[in-house]
Amino acid sequence: MAKSKDIAANINTTATLDGDPFFGGSFSGQLETAGDHDWIKVELQGLQAYNLYASLLYTGSATQGDSFIRIFDSAGVQVPNAFNDDGGVF
């Protein structure tokens, strides 16, 4: 099995969504180590509502996760109140 490339956890990430985020873009990655964070680059429009979902597919590996979504601006600063752990609206 080929080892997957780690996704950068900063503004230099090259990971992007497949498809348009407004019409259902998606990304599939892998958490390589405990505590791994993957940043996915996406361009969002202001005054627009988006539904974001994160899920973990259990593969039997020792690395298990807890999804947590945070939105950062292009400078890497977290947008105030733009985060969610375990569901709900933000």
C-alpha positions as CSV (number, residue, x, y, z in Angstrom):
1,M,0.0,0.0,0.0
2,A,1.5,3.4,-1.0
3,K,2.1,5.9,1.9
4,S,-0.1,9.0,1.5
5,K,1.5,12.4,1.5
6,D,0.9,14.5,4.6
7,I,-1.3,17.5,4.1
8,A,0.3,20.8,5.3
9,A,-1.4,22.3,8.4
10,N,-0.9,25.9,7.4
11,I,-1.6,28.5,4.6
12,N,0.9,26.7,2.3
13,T,-1.3,23.7,1.9
14,T,-1.7,22.5,-1.7
15,A,-4.8,20.5,-0.8
16,T,-8.0,21.7,-2.4
17,L,-11.6,20.5,-2.8
18,D,-12.7,18.4,-5.8
19,G,-15.5,20.3,-7.3
20,D,-17.2,23.6,-6.4
21,P,-17.7,24.2,-2.7
22,F,-21.0,25.9,-3.3
23,F,-22.4,22.8,-5.2
24,G,-20.8,20.0,-3.1
25,G,-17.1,20.0,-3.3
26,S,-15.3,17.3,-1.4
27,F,-11.9,16.2,-0.1
28,S,-10.6,12.9,1.0
29,G,-7.4,12.6,3.0
30,Q,-5.7,10.6,5.7
31,L,-4.6,11.3,9.2
32,E,-1.2,9.9,9.3
33,T,-0.4,10.3,13.0
34,A,-2.1,11.1,16.2
35,G,-2.8,14.9,16.4
36,D,-2.5,15.3,12.7
37,H,-4.2,18.4,11.2
38,D,-5.0,18.8,7.5
39,W,-5.7,22.2,6.0
40,I,-7.8,22.3,2.8
41,K,-7.7,25.5,0.7
42,V,-11.1,26.7,-0.4
43,E,-12.3,30.1,-1.7
44,L,-15.6,31.1,0.0
45,Q,-17.7,34.2,-0.8
46,G,-18.9,36.6,1.9
47,L,-22.6,36.7,2.8
48,Q,-23.0,33.2,1.5
49,A,-24.1,30.2,3.5
50,Y,-22.1,26.9,3.3
51,N,-22.7,23.5,4.8
52,L,-19.4,21.9,6.0
53,Y,-19.2,18.2,7.0
54,A,-16.3,16.2,8.3
55,S,-16.3,12.5,8.9
56,L,-13.8,9.8,9.8
57,L,-13.8,6.5,8.1
58,Y,-12.5,3.9,10.5
59,T,-9.9,1.8,8.7
60,G,-8.6,-0.2,11.6
61,S,-5.4,1.9,12.0
62,A,-4.2,3.0,15.4
63,T,-4.9,6.6,14.3
64,Q,-8.4,7.6,15.2
65,G,-9.7,11.1,15.1
66,D,-12.3,13.6,16.3
67,S,-13.4,15.9,13.5
68,F,-13.1,19.6,14.2
69,I,-13.7,22.3,11.6
70,R,-12.1,25.7,11.8
71,I,-12.1,28.4,9.1
72,F,-8.9,30.5,8.7
73,D,-8.4,33.6,6.5
74,S,-5.8,33.8,3.8
75,A,-3.2,35.0,6.4
76,G,-3.8,31.9,8.6
77,V,-5.7,33.7,11.3
78,Q,-8.8,31.8,12.6
79,V,-12.0,33.7,11.7
80,P,-13.8,34.6,14.9
81,N,-16.5,32.1,15.8
82,A,-15.9,30.1,12.7
83,F,-15.3,26.7,14.3
84,N,-17.2,23.7,15.3
85,D,-16.6,20.4,17.2
86,D,-19.2,17.6,17.0
87,G,-21.9,19.3,14.9
88,G,-24.2,22.3,14.9
89,V,-24.4,25.6,13.2
90,F,-21.6,28.2,13.3
